[in-house]
Amino acid sequence: MDLLNTLVDKGLRRELPTREEALAVLATSDDELLDVVAAAGKVRRQWFGRRVKLNYLVNLKSGLCPEDCSYCSQRLGSKADILKYTWLKPDEASKAAAAGVAGGAKRVCLVASGRGPTDRDIARVSETIKTIKEQNEGVEVCACLGLLSDGQAERLRAAGADAYNHNLNTSEGTYGDITTTHTYQDRVDTVTKAHGAGLSACSGLIAGMGESDEDLVDVVFSLRELDPDSVPVNFLIPFEGTPLGKEWNLTPQRCLRILAMTRFVCPDVEVRLAGGREVHLRTMQPLALHLVNSIFLGDYLTSEGQAGQADLDMIADAGFEVEGAGTTTLPKHRADAIAAAGCGTNAGACGSHEESGCGSHEGGGCGPCGGHAVPEQAPADQARTDLVAVRRRGAGTDLAPNA
């Protein structure tokens, strides 16, 4: 297919595809799906080989967020029966992080619900970062705390944070349809603050919110322009008790096309398969490893994920390998740019697989954005509500974590 040959050539040269080419990837048929995966896989292997980076989430503060993000189980007014607890103490967070590191994670992602941190919160998280780094040698730490005020990114960097996550989630044109308590530009400004402070920027999207193909291309092109080192791709987890709890708009095939389009537009960036993979990709998760070079290990913020050992088995069985702590994740040209900017991370990615800027948002997605037609909507009898399990173990509980 001429389209795929063109996209591979551009990806190997780090050249931006046209919008028409990106839209064409999303419009390919199921009969062409394996060709699309194979083509995007060539780009993935060029820049990342067969390595898979593992990231581990620690939910520092769960629930009771004042923001109204429609996709989030922790949103204002959410009736989702999730865990609710206030800040973990540094030793508690470090213990949770150690479980992920023991399972093979090289990055720990610290997430807290809320609009954004106070200066007292920054001090608290800074102490947590220092404790985790003292007790887990060589681990990378990414923070996801919501909207940042001036000077807060610099304080996190001084405390030892390597990266900061704040997702754009959806296109600028439809953002107001999913959240009213902050703006798309607020999110852009926070990513810019993190980047400017020398933190490795991480910003991604949520798919499955009723968005059009044009919306998906818009947000991925915006991310390319923003130039984060890591782009997590989340798929909506429809939590009962949220405005989007009835939205089941994805098929495994569409998820793979979205990941392939993201890889073609962001060829040399850490593309992370994030929240919702178990719910929407299901048995086709191994194919996604040909498109992404990073996943989350174990559970998410408020939902349970695939068993940690199952993740490791999946990676090995698919012919990939877990990226070691001593390996630099990003291609040399990106890693060198980070070093020149004074950012000490050796991987330049983030990991809050689902966090959308108002805190920790479960890979959740937003629902019908602006009345756009919903592509490939699954029949009601295909809704896999059995795969949406609220997290009852790990951080904030007395039970061992899944890692």
Salt bridges, closest charged atoms under 4 A:
GLU15 OE1 - ARG13 NH2 2.59
GLU21 OE1 - LYS10 NZ 2.93
ASP30 OD1 - ARG257 NH1 3.08
GLU67 OE1 - ARG115 NH1 3.13
GLU67 OE1 - HIS182 ND1 2.78
ASP81 OD2 - ARG392 NH2 2.92
ASP119 OD1 - ARG155 NH1 3.58
ASP121 OD1 - ARG124 NH1 2.82
GLU140 OE1 - LYS53 NZ 3.19
GLU140 OE1 - ARG107 NH2 2.81
ASP150 OD1 - LYS193 NZ 3.74
ASP162 OD2 - LYS133 NZ 2.87
ASP213 OD1 - ARG254 NH2 2.74
ASP215 OD2 - HIS372 NE2 3.42
ASP218 OD1 - ARG19 NH1 2.61
ASP227 OD1 - ARG334 NH2 3.05
ASP229 OD1 - ARG334 NH2 3.19
ASP268 OD2 - HIS333 NE2 2.59
ASP268 OD2 - ARG334 NH1 3.73
GLU270 OE1 - LYS53 NZ 3.70
GLU270 OE2 - ARG272 NH2 2.52
GLU278 OE2 - ARG277 NH2 3.75
ASP299 OD2 - ARG393 NE 2.69
GLU304 OE1 - ARG393 NH2 3.72
ASP311 OD1 - ARG277 NH2 2.96
GLU323 OE1 - ARG51 NH1 2.54
GLU323 OE2 - LYS106 NZ 2.80
ASP336 OD2 - LYS332 NZ 2.67
GLU354 OE1 - HIS353 NE2 1.63
GLU355 OE1 - HIS353 ND1 3.59
GLU362 OE2 - HIS353 NE2 3.96
GLU376 OE2 - ARG257 NH2 2.89
ASP386 OD2 - ARG384 NH2 2.79
